[in-house]
Each structure stands twice: as C-alpha cells, then as structure tokens.
Amino acid sequence: MSDIEGGSEYVTLDQAMRISEHVAVTSTRETLQTLGMDVSSPEAVIQLQVDMAHLRRHRTASESAVKQVKKSAIAVVTVGFLGALWVGVQEIIKAKTGG
C-alpha cells in the first residue's frame, strides 16, 4: 500500500474505489470530448447514442449492399460462362452434323 502525500495514513479500499471511479469517469469524459463528442448533459448523451445507432444502421446497410453486389456479380459471371458454354456446345454439335 502507499501513503498519501508523504503522510503515514494508508488509502482505504473504499477511498481507492472512489478515486478509481472518479479517474475512470473523468478520463472517459475527456477522451470523448477530445474526439468531439458532447457528454456535458443527459440530452447530449442521448443525442450521441442516437447518432451512434444511426451510424450502426448505415454500416450494416452498407455491408448488406456489398454482399448483394458480390452475389449479383457472381451470378452474372456464372450466367455468362454457362451461356458461352452452351454456344460452344451448339457449335460443336453443328460442326459434327454438318449444319
């Protein structure tokens, strides 16, 4: 254990818990404010939560769109390949039958 400012008294567990909670809250607020997030009032925190929820919806919608584009691209390539294969088979059959 450590003493407080050179004194001989030790920090109690309750004091240590209050100090650590204060440090955590202060550090979190300062970090969020440094990042440009207003956490000065409950209304501002609610607005920040709404903004974060919107960003999450936007991100998940974008991820879904990317998946759909990939599926569509795979489908187009597959259909193109199968079409080319079918034309090739028809040409081989036409060449063998002399037509």
Backbone as a printed PyTorch tensor [residue, N CA C, xyz], in Angstrom:
tensor([[[  0.8440,  -1.1880,   0.0000],
         [  0.0000,   0.0000,   0.0000],
         [  0.8800,   1.2390,   0.0000]],

        [[  0.2730,   2.3490,  -0.4470],
         [  1.0550,   3.5840,  -0.4850],
         [  0.4370,   4.6130,   0.4450]],

        [[  1.2810,   5.5320,   0.8860],
         [  0.7590,   6.5710,   1.7640],
         [  0.3510,   7.7910,   0.9390]],

        [[ -0.4540,   8.6590,   1.5260],
         [ -0.9900,   9.8310,   0.8350],
         [ -0.0840,  11.0200,   1.1080]],

        [[  0.5160,  11.5660,   0.0540],
         [  1.3570,  12.7600,   0.1170],
         [  2.3530,  12.7240,   1.2590]],

        [[  3.0210,  11.6320,   1.4050],
         [  4.0710,  11.5210,   2.3980],
         [  3.5890,  11.2830,   3.8070]],

        [[  2.2760,  11.2820,   4.0350],
         [  1.7370,  11.0480,   5.3690],
         [  1.8430,   9.5720,   5.7140]],

        [[  1.4420,   9.2330,   6.9020],
         [  1.5670,   7.8450,   7.3230],
         [  0.2580,   7.0740,   7.1830]],

        [[ -0.8300,   7.7510,   6.7220],
         [ -2.0990,   7.0560,   6.5750],
         [ -2.1720,   6.3640,   5.2180]],

        [[ -2.7820,   5.1970,   5.2380],
         [ -2.9620,   4.4410,   4.0020],
         [ -4.3550,   4.7040,   3.4340]],

        [[ -4.4860,   4.4920,   2.1440],
         [ -5.7760,   4.6450,   1.4740],
         [ -6.6070,   3.4080,   1.7780]],

        [[ -7.8410,   3.6400,   2.1900],
         [ -8.7140,   2.5000,   2.4550],
         [ -9.2620,   1.9720,   1.1360]],

        [[ -9.8190,   0.7890,   1.1760],
         [-10.3990,   0.1910,  -0.0210],
         [-11.5290,   1.0670,  -0.5600]],

        [[-12.3650,   1.5990,   0.3120],
         [-13.4590,   2.4690,  -0.1010],
         [-12.9250,   3.7290,  -0.7910]],

        [[-11.8800,   4.3250,  -0.2100],
         [-11.2810,   5.5140,  -0.8220],
         [-10.6750,   5.1810,  -2.1840]],

        [[ -9.9980,   4.0520,  -2.2620],
         [ -9.3860,   3.6400,  -3.5300],
         [-10.4460,   3.4240,  -4.6010]],

        [[-11.5790,   2.8330,  -4.2190],
         [-12.6680,   2.6060,  -5.1680],
         [-13.2410,   3.9360,  -5.6540]],

        [[-13.4480,   4.8920,  -4.7570],
         [-13.9690,   6.2030,  -5.1460],
         [-12.9790,   6.9410,  -6.0380]],

        [[-11.6980,   6.8560,  -5.7090],
         [-10.6640,   7.5170,  -6.5170],
         [-10.6260,   6.9030,  -7.9180]],

        [[-10.6330,   5.5870,  -7.9990],
         [-10.5520,   4.9290,  -9.3110],
         [-11.8000,   5.2080, -10.1460]],

        [[-12.9650,   5.2640,  -9.4960],
         [-14.1980,   5.5910, -10.2270],
         [-14.1280,   7.0170, -10.7680]],

        [[-13.6440,   7.9370,  -9.9500],
         [-13.5070,   9.3220, -10.3900],
         [-12.5370,   9.4310, -11.5720]],

        [[-11.4250,   8.7500, -11.4760],
         [-10.4320,   8.7720, -12.5610],
         [-11.0320,   8.1860, -13.8340]],

        [[-11.7580,   7.0970, -13.7210],
         [-12.3630,   6.4620, -14.8970],
         [-13.3840,   7.3840, -15.5610]],

        [[-14.2500,   7.9740, -14.7590],
         [-15.2820,   8.8660, -15.3050],
         [-14.6380,  10.0810, -15.9580]],

        [[-13.6920,  10.6850, -15.2760],
         [-13.0180,  11.8710, -15.8060],
         [-12.2640,  11.5490, -17.0960]],

        [[-11.5430,  10.4600, -17.1000],
         [-10.7800,  10.0640, -18.2940],
         [-11.6990,   9.7730, -19.4730]],

        [[-12.7940,   9.0980, -19.2010],
         [-13.7360,   8.7820, -20.2750],
         [-14.3400,  10.0520, -20.8550]],

        [[-14.7750,  10.9570, -19.9900],
         [-15.3510,  12.2240, -20.4620],
         [-14.3410,  13.0100, -21.2950]],

        [[-13.1220,  13.1140, -20.7910],
         [-12.0970,  13.8720, -21.5160],
         [-11.7880,  13.2290, -22.8610]],

        [[-11.7280,  11.9090, -22.9070],
         [-11.4600,  11.2140, -24.1670],
         [-12.5840,  11.4670, -25.1690]],

        [[-13.8290,  11.3320, -24.7260],
         [-14.9580,  11.5670, -25.6240],
         [-14.9970,  13.0170, -26.0960]],

        [[-14.7120,  13.9520, -25.2040],
         [-14.6910,  15.3620, -25.5910],
         [-13.5600,  15.6390, -26.5690]],

        [[-12.4190,  14.9930, -26.3870],
         [-11.3040,  15.1470, -27.3170],
         [-11.6870,  14.6570, -28.7140]],

        [[-12.5170,  13.6300, -28.7630],
         [-12.9820,  13.0890, -30.0390],
         [-14.1450,  13.8900, -30.6180]],

        [[-14.5340,  14.9690, -29.9260],
         [-15.5840,  15.8430, -30.4310],
         [-16.9820,  15.4340, -30.0240]],

        [[-17.1130,  14.6010, -29.0200],
         [-18.4210,  14.1400, -28.5720],
         [-18.8320,  14.9090, -27.3250]],

        [[-20.0370,  15.5010, -27.3840],
         [-20.5490,  16.2840, -26.2590],
         [-21.2130,  15.3500, -25.2560]],

        [[-20.6800,  15.2760, -24.0600],
         [-21.2450,  14.4550, -22.9940],
         [-21.5290,  15.3040, -21.7560]],

        [[-21.8080,  16.5920, -21.9840],
         [-21.9700,  17.5220, -20.8700],
         [-23.3350,  17.4360, -20.1990]],

        [[-24.3180,  16.8640, -20.8930],
         [-25.6610,  16.7750, -20.3040],
         [-26.3100,  15.4530, -20.7190]],

        [[-27.3220,  15.0230, -19.9870],
         [-28.0110,  13.7830, -20.3730],
         [-28.6180,  13.8620, -21.7730]],

        [[-29.1260,  15.0430, -22.1630],
         [-29.6950,  15.2100, -23.5000],
         [-28.6220,  15.0250, -24.5760]],

        [[-27.4320,  15.5540, -24.3140],
         [-26.3350,  15.4100, -25.2690],
         [-25.9050,  13.9520, -25.3920]],

        [[-25.9080,  13.2280, -24.2900],
         [-25.5420,  11.8090, -24.3180],
         [-26.5810,  11.0200, -25.1070]],

        [[-27.8620,  11.3330, -24.9030],
         [-28.9230,  10.6490, -25.6590],
         [-28.7720,  10.9350, -27.1450]],

        [[-28.4790,  12.1800, -27.4990],
         [-28.2680,  12.5340, -28.9100],
         [-27.0780,  11.7770, -29.4850]],

        [[-26.0260,  11.6350, -28.7060],
         [-24.8550,  10.8760, -29.1400],
         [-25.2260,   9.4110, -29.3680]],

        [[-26.0420,   8.8530, -28.4850],
         [-26.4840,   7.4670, -28.6490],
         [-27.3190,   7.3010, -29.9170]],

        [[-28.1850,   8.2700, -30.1900],
         [-28.9950,   8.2300, -31.4100],
         [-28.0880,   8.2810, -32.6420]],

        [[-27.0890,   9.1580, -32.6000],
         [-26.1450,   9.2560, -33.7120],
         [-25.3960,   7.9380, -33.9240]],

        [[-24.9630,   7.3190, -32.8360],
         [-24.2440,   6.0470, -32.9410],
         [-25.1570,   4.9470, -33.4970]],

        [[-26.4250,   4.9480, -33.0880],
         [-27.3760,   3.9670, -33.6100],
         [-27.5640,   4.1610, -35.1130]],

        [[-27.6280,   5.4220, -35.5500],
         [-27.7580,   5.7070, -36.9840],
         [-26.5290,   5.2070, -37.7450]],

        [[-25.3650,   5.4760, -37.1960],
         [-24.1370,   5.0130, -37.8490],
         [-24.1070,   3.4950, -37.9590]],

        [[-24.5620,   2.8000, -36.9230],
         [-24.6090,   1.3330, -36.9600],
         [-25.5600,   0.8510, -38.0470]],

        [[-26.7560,   1.4670, -38.1330],
         [-27.7110,   1.0840, -39.1830],
         [-27.1130,   1.3330, -40.5600]],

        [[-26.4380,   2.4610, -40.7170],
         [-25.8120,   2.7920, -42.0030],
         [-24.7310,   1.7690, -42.3530]],

        [[-23.9210,   1.4010, -41.3760],
         [-22.8470,   0.4250, -41.6210],
         [-23.4170,  -0.9380, -41.9930]],

        [[-24.4160,  -1.3990, -41.2670],
         [-24.9830,  -2.7190, -41.5660],
         [-25.6830,  -2.7120, -42.9230]],

        [[-26.3270,  -1.5970, -43.2810],
         [-26.9600,  -1.4910, -44.6010],
         [-25.8950,  -1.5180, -45.7010]],

        [[-24.7860,  -0.8430, -45.4800],
         [-23.6980,  -0.8440, -46.4630],
         [-23.1080,  -2.2390, -46.6200]],

        [[-22.9230,  -2.9360, -45.5100],
         [-22.3940,  -4.2960, -45.5790],
         [-23.3540,  -5.2030, -46.3340]],

        [[-24.6420,  -5.0310, -46.1110],
         [-25.6470,  -5.8280, -46.8050],
         [-25.6200,  -5.5350, -48.3030]],

        [[-25.4830,  -4.2660, -48.6630],
         [-25.4200,  -3.8930, -50.0760],
         [-24.1990,  -4.5060, -50.7470]],

        [[-23.0690,  -4.4950, -50.0620],
         [-21.8430,  -5.0860, -50.6160],
         [-22.0420,  -6.5790, -50.8620]],

        [[-22.6820,  -7.2680, -49.9180],
         [-22.9520,  -8.6940, -50.0950],
         [-23.8380,  -8.9310, -51.3090]],

        [[-24.8630,  -8.1070, -51.4780],
         [-25.7670,  -8.2650, -52.6180],
         [-25.0370,  -8.0130, -53.9400]],

        [[-24.1720,  -7.0120, -53.9690],
         [-23.4100,  -6.7250, -55.1880],
         [-22.4980,  -7.9020, -55.5220]],

        [[-21.8480,  -8.4780, -54.5250],
         [-20.9780,  -9.6320, -54.7640],
         [-21.7770, -10.8060, -55.2940]],

        [[-22.9430, -11.0690, -54.6890],
         [-23.7890, -12.1670, -55.1660],
         [-24.2310, -11.9290, -56.6020]],

        [[-24.5970, -10.6940, -56.9160],
         [-25.0270, -10.3560, -58.2750],
         [-23.8890, -10.5230, -59.2670]],

        [[-22.7000, -10.0940, -58.8920],
         [-21.5420, -10.2340, -59.7850],
         [-21.2350, -11.7030, -60.0470]],

        [[-21.3000, -12.5210, -59.0120],
         [-21.0610, -13.9560, -59.1850],
         [-22.1270, -14.5520, -60.1040]],

        [[-23.3860, -14.1370, -59.9270],
         [-24.4680, -14.6430, -60.7740],
         [-24.2510, -14.2510, -62.2330]],

        [[-23.8580, -13.0010, -62.4840],
         [-23.6320, -12.5350, -63.8600],
         [-22.4910, -13.3150, -64.5080]],

        [[-21.4080, -13.5030, -63.7920],
         [-20.2690, -14.2440, -64.3320],
         [-20.6620, -15.6960, -64.6110]],

        [[-21.4020, -16.2940, -63.6900],
         [-21.8240, -17.6870, -63.8620],
         [-22.7430, -17.8250, -65.0730]],

        [[-23.7220, -16.9440, -65.2090],
         [-24.6350, -16.9990, -66.3540],
         [-23.8700, -16.7610, -67.6520]],

        [[-22.9430, -15.8240, -67.6430],
         [-22.1230, -15.5790, -68.8380],
         [-21.3090, -16.7990, -69.2270]],

        [[-20.6990, -17.4350, -68.2460],
         [-19.9070, -18.6410, -68.5180],
         [-20.7890, -19.7560, -69.0600]],

        [[-21.9420, -19.9770, -68.4280],
         [-22.8420, -21.0350, -68.8920],
         [-23.3810, -20.7270, -70.2900]],

        [[-23.6630, -19.4540, -70.5800],
         [-24.1050, -19.0680, -71.9280],
         [-23.0360, -19.3440, -72.9640]],

        [[-21.8030, -18.9800, -72.6350],
         [-20.6970, -19.2380, -73.5720],
         [-20.4990, -20.7360, -73.7640]],

        [[-20.6240, -21.4840, -72.7060],
         [-20.5060, -22.9410, -72.7850],
         [-21.6060, -23.5150, -73.6740]],

        [[-22.8210, -23.0300, -73.5130],
         [-23.9430, -23.5130, -74.3250],
         [-23.7360, -23.1890, -75.8040]],

        [[-23.2710, -21.9810, -76.1090],
         [-22.9870, -21.6120, -77.5050],
         [-21.8890, -22.5170, -78.0660]],

        [[-20.8700, -22.7940, -77.2590],
         [-19.7890, -23.6880, -77.7050],
         [-20.2970, -25.0880, -77.9900]],

        [[-21.1480, -25.6090, -77.1330],
         [-21.7180, -26.9520, -77.3480],
         [-22.5580, -26.9640, -78.6190]],

        [[-23.3350, -25.9240, -78.8440],
         [-24.1470, -25.8530, -80.0590],
         [-23.2670, -25.8250, -81.3150]],

        [[-22.1790, -25.0790, -81.2450],
         [-21.2680, -25.0080, -82.4010],
         [-20.6190, -26.3600, -82.6590]],

        [[-20.2470, -27.0890, -81.6230],
         [-19.6580, -28.4170, -81.8020],
         [-20.6780, -29.3570, -82.4170]],

        [[-21.9000, -29.3140, -81.9200],
         [-22.9630, -30.1760, -82.4870],
         [-23.2070, -29.7930, -83.9470]],

        [[-23.2540, -28.5050, -84.2700],
         [-23.4810, -28.0580, -85.6310],
         [-22.3440, -28.5100, -86.5420]],

        [[-21.0900, -28.4470, -86.0400],
         [-19.9440, -28.8480, -86.8410],
         [-19.9690, -30.3600, -87.1050]],

        [[-20.3850, -31.1600, -86.1430],
         [-20.4180, -32.6170, -86.3060],
         [-21.5470, -33.0600, -87.2160]],

        [[-22.6460, -32.3170, -87.2150],
         [-23.7770, -32.7100, -88.0630],
         [-23.7010, -32.0700, -89.4200]],

        [[-22.7140, -31.2280, -89.6270],
         [-22.5010, -30.6160, -90.9320],
         [-23.4380, -29.4570, -91.2340]],

        [[-24.0140, -28.9330, -90.2100],
         [-25.0300, -27.9220, -90.4570],
         [-24.6410, -26.5830, -90.1840]]])
